[in-house]
Amino acid sequence: MLMVGGAGLVIVGSFMPWVRIGPVSISGLQSDGRITLVLGLLMLILALASRSSPSTFPRVLVMIGAVLAVVVAGIDNIRLREGLPDNLIGAGITTVFLGGIAALIGTFLRDR
């Protein structure tokens, strides 16, 4: 369940603002959010498949996708913090980061 929820957060965070400059916000889909959106969709499909599969392979793929989503969000966060004040960073990056962490934790937990 945590994998599915984490993948959902990655997807939602990809659509949210990653940068806010005055009244203008820049969606994640205008930058690396496209990468995290694809990762989130793949993670969601694999997380749902892992619920009915005795194989650990889908979980491993979700783990890899979660790590990649965290890395993309982390790099973008660091890169943006170098050039912008903290209050201009949008909530999308944080949502993707937290979703990736949740999905990663979910790969280690077995659904009951």
C-alpha positions in Angstrom: 0.0 0.0 0.0 2.9 2.4 0.8 4.4 1.7 -2.6 1.2 2.6 -4.4 0.7 5.8 -2.2 4.3 6.8 -2.8 4.0 6.3 -6.5 0.8 8.4 -6.4 2.7 11.2 -4.6 5.4 11.1 -7.2 2.8 11.5 -10.0 0.9 14.3 -8.2 4.2 16.2 -7.4 5.2 16.1 -11.0 2.2 18.3 -11.9 2.6 20.7 -8.9 4.6 23.9 -9.1 8.4 23.3 -8.7 9.2 27.1 -8.8 7.1 30.1 -7.9 8.2 33.5 -9.0 5.6 36.1 -8.0 2.2 35.2 -9.4 3.8 32.8 -11.9 4.5 29.2 -11.0 6.5 26.7 -13.2 5.1 23.2 -13.2 7.3 20.2 -12.9 6.1 19.2 -16.3 8.0 22.1 -17.8 11.3 20.6 -16.5 12.4 17.3 -14.9 8.8 16.6 -13.7 8.3 14.8 -17.0 10.9 12.3 -15.9 9.4 11.8 -12.5 5.9 11.5 -14.0 7.0 8.6 -16.2 8.8 7.1 -13.2 5.8 7.5 -11.0 3.5 5.9 -13.6 5.8 2.9 -14.0 6.2 2.6 -10.2 2.4 2.6 -9.8 1.9 -0.1 -12.4 4.6 -2.2 -10.9 3.5 -1.6 -7.3 0.0 -2.8 -8.3 1.4 -5.8 -10.1 3.6 -6.7 -7.1 0.6 -7.1 -4.9 -0.5 -10.2 -6.8 2.9 -11.5 -7.8 5.0 -13.9 -5.7 8.1 -12.5 -7.4 10.2 -9.8 -5.9 11.1 -8.5 -9.3 8.3 -5.8 -9.5 9.3 -4.6 -6.0 13.0 -4.3 -7.1 11.9 -2.2 -10.1 9.7 0.0 -7.9 12.8 0.4 -5.6 14.9 1.5 -8.5 12.2 4.0 -9.7 11.8 5.4 -6.2 15.6 6.0 -5.9 15.6 7.7 -9.3 12.7 9.9 -8.3 14.4 10.9 -5.1 17.6 11.6 -6.9 15.9 13.8 -9.6 14.0 15.7 -6.9 17.1 16.1 -4.8 19.3 17.4 -7.6 16.6 19.8 -8.7 16.1 21.0 -5.2 19.8 21.6 -4.7 20.2 23.3 -8.1 17.2 25.6 -7.5 18.3 26.5 -4.0 21.6 27.7 -5.4 19.9 30.3 -7.6 16.6 31.1 -5.7 15.5 32.0 -2.2 13.9 29.1 -0.3 10.5 30.6 -0.4 10.4 30.4 -4.2 10.8 26.6 -4.3 7.5 25.0 -5.1 5.8 22.1 -3.3 6.1 19.7 -6.2 9.8 18.9 -5.6 9.1 18.1 -2.0 6.1 16.0 -2.9 8.1 14.0 -5.4 10.9 13.5 -2.9 8.6 12.3 -0.1 6.7 10.1 -2.5 9.9 8.5 -3.6 10.9 7.9 0.0 7.5 6.4 0.9 7.6 4.1 -2.1 11.2 3.1 -1.2 10.1 2.2 2.3 7.1 0.4 0.9 9.4 -1.9 -1.1 10.8 -3.3 2.2 7.4 -3.9 3.8 5.2 -6.8 2.8 1.5 -6.2 2.3 -0.5 -8.3 4.7 
